[in-house]
Amino acid sequence: MSWVQTLNFPFMQHALIAIFFAGIAFPIIGVFVLSLNLIPLRFAMMHVALLGGAIGLFLKVDPLLSGLLFCILSSMALGPISEKMKLGVGILSGYFMTLTLALAFILIYKADIHVLQAFNILWGNILSLSGLDLLFVIGISLIILSIVILFFKEIQAILYDREIALAVGLPEKFFYYLIIFMLGLTIAVSMRLIGALLIDAFVLLPAMAATLISRSLKQTFFFSSLFGLLSGMAGLYFSFVFDIPTSSTIILVASLIIAGCFLFRRGGIPS
């Protein structure tokens, strides 16, 4: 069967649509993660999504819904709790990360969850998206893009310097918590697409590549979305051609894009 023939199947159509929306929107969250140094928080959210998915399997509900719920609750709690306890988000994220990971593996072990179901949580399966999964991907992608477009100037100020943004009268905490909230949504949905352990394929790697060649925030957003879309589409295609896992192939393509951007930058792109 050729690649073109597979496009007639609903599972491939769902995968392409999901990659189109997620590839454009989710790397923007990666730009936030890099600019605000939210990498520890990203790790914590990945493990929260894993725990939520495991609980969903245990309760016989959709892991996407349970993972999304847990990520939403955690994203709403982490920022305020860290400030109230006088702890950095990174420190609190370390606590959440280890606790939720331990609980997830205990639950997977004791609940006798089938190995294939656990594998799908860890590694994802973009070729098995349901219509509801696709709606979640499209909806959350549109929410992210709408927020960035509507509040670009405010977000730009927050990413530049939170203290300066507060000094000029911007509701700095609101936008900071909003970014954390969007990160939680993105990670929960990415877990369904590409797995809890490979979320960086859509979130972080395209943003890393974009920062290597961009000279403004608009350029960074543009290139991160472009690279996210390219790595997703190319990864899906090459996984079919070479009969290898889609999630891992997307990671490989995104990594090659980073290497290409690094070489391009060393060739004379000003920093």
N, C-alpha and C positions, 0 to 999 in steps of 0.2 A: 504494500500500500504506500502510495506517495504522500508527501507532505500536503500537497494541495487537496488530496482526497480526504485527509483527516479533518479539513476545515468544514466538512459537511456534518460532522458529529457535534452534538450539543456540548459535550465535555470540553472539546477543543475551543469552541466558540466562547464558552464561559471563561476558560483560561486566558484567552487573548483579550477579552474585555476587561478582566480583572487586572491583567498585567498593564494594560493601557492606562487605567485609572490609578492603580497603585504605583506604577512606575513613575507617573508624573507627580503625584501628591506626596507619597511617603518619604522620598528623599529630602523634601523640604524640612521635614521633622528632623532628619539627620543633620541639617545645617544648624538647627536650634541646639541639638545635642552637642555639636562640636563648639559652637560659639559660646554657650553657657556652661560648658564643662559638665554636662549631665550624663556622662558615660556611666558613672556608678548607678545613677537612677535608672538608666536604660537597662543595665544588668538586673536590677531589682525588679523592674516591670516585666522583663522576660520570664523571670522565675515565678512572679505572681500569675502571669498568664498560664504558665505550666501548671501551677497548682489549681487555678480555676478550671482548666481543661480536664485535669484529673478528677476533680470533684464532679464535673459535669458527666463524665463517663460513669462514675460511681452512682450518681443519682439518675442515670439513664436520660439525661437531657443533652441538648446540643452543646458540645464543648466550646463552640464559638461564643454562644450566649453566656455561658458561665465564666469563661475566660474574660469576656468583655466586661461583665459585671464586676469581677474582681479587680480588673485593671482600672475601671472607672472609680471604684471606691478607694483604691490605693492612691490613685493620682490626686484625688480630692483631699486625701488625708496627709500625704507625705509632706507637702509644703508647709501647711499650718502647724503640724505637729513638730516639725524640725525647728521652726522659729519659736514655738512656745517652750520647747525643751532646750533652747539655746544650742542646738546641734546643727551642723551643716547637713544639707540634703544628702551629701555623699556618705556621711557617717551613718545616718539613719537608713540609707539605701543598703548599706552593707549588712545591717541587721535584718532587714526585710529579705534580702537576697538569700542569705543562708537559712533563715527560718522557713521561708516558703519552699525552697528547694528540698529541705529535709522532709517537710510535711508532704510534698508532692510524691516523693519516692516511697515514703511510708505508705501512703494511700494506694499508690499503684501496686505495691507489694501485697498489702493486706487485703485489698478489695478484689484481688485475683482478676485484674483488668487484662484483657487479651493483649498479647504482645503486639499485634498489628495495630490495635487502637493506641497503645502507648507510643508506638513508632510514629504514627501519624501526628501525634502531638509534638513529638520531638523534632521530626523532620518535615512535617507538612505534606500535602498532596494537592497541588494546584489543579490537577486533572480530575479531581473528584468534587469540585465545587457544586453545591446545589444552587437553585435559583435564589434562595434566601441568603446564602453566603455571598452571592454576587451582588445582591441589593445592599448588603452591609458594606462591601468594598466600595461600591459606587457612592453610597450615601456618605460614608466617612471621608472619602477622597474629596467630594464636593464641599463638605464642611470645612476641611483643612484649607482648600484653595480659596473658598469664600472669605474665611477669616484673614488669611494672608493678604488678599487683595483689598479688603475693607480697612484693615488696620496696618497697612504696610509701614507707614511712617512711625507709628507707635512701636511696632515690633522692631524696626530698625534702630530706634533709640534704645530699647531694652537690650538688644544684642550688642550695641556699642558700649554702653555703660549703664548699669541699673541705677547707680547713685545719681548720675547726671539726669537720667530720665525722671527720677523722683524729684530732683531739685527744680526741674522746669515745670512741674505740676502734673506729670503723667501718672495715672494709677498703676504704678510699677508692679505692685504685688498682684493685682488683678491679671495683668498680661503674663506675668511670670507663671502664675498658677494655671492660666489658660494654656500656656505652652506645655506645661506638665500634663494637663488633662488631654491635650491632643496627642502627646507622646503615648499615654496610656491607651487611647483608642487605636492608634496606629499599631502598636505592638500586639494588641489583642487580635486584630484582624490579620496582621502579618503571620501570626502563629498558625492560622488556618491555611494561609497561602503557602508558606515556605518552612514552617516549623519553628518551635521555640528556640532551637539552637542555631538557626541560620537566618534570623530576622535581619541581621546586618546587610543581607543581600539587597534589601529594598530600602532600608533606613539609613545606614551609615556609609557603606562603600561608595555609592554614587555621590554623596555629599563630600566625602574625602577627595574623590577625584576632582570635583568641581572647585574645591578650595585651592587646588594646585595651580589652576590656570585662570582663576577669576580675579578681577580687580575691583569689584563692587558687589554689594549684596544682591542686586538684581541679576548680575551675571552669575553669581553663585547659585541662586534659585533656579535660573534658567538651565545652567549646565547640569546641576544635580538632577533635575527632572529629565533632561535629555538623556543623561547617562543611565538613570533608572529605567527609562523606557527601552533604551537600546539593550541594556544587559538582560532585562526581562524577556524581550522578544527574541533576542539572539540565543539566550539560554534555553528557551522553550524549543526553538528550532533545532539547535545542536543536540539537545537531549533526545529528540526524536531521531535525528540522523545517526547518532552513535549509540543509541539505546542505553543511555545512562540516566541517573536520577536528575529530574528537572531542577530541584532546589540546589543541588551541588553544582550543576552546570551554570546556573545563574550566578552563583558565587564566583566561579572561575572566570566567567566573562567580565563581571564587575572588577575582579582583581586585575585582569589584563588591561582594562580601561584605566585603572589607577596607575599601573606601570607605564602605559602609554602617555598619560598626562604628565607623569614625573619626567619622562624622557623629553617630552615636548617642552616642558618648563625649563629644563636644563639646556635646551637648545636656544634659549634667548628670551623666554617670556619674562617680563619684569615682575618682580614680587611686590 
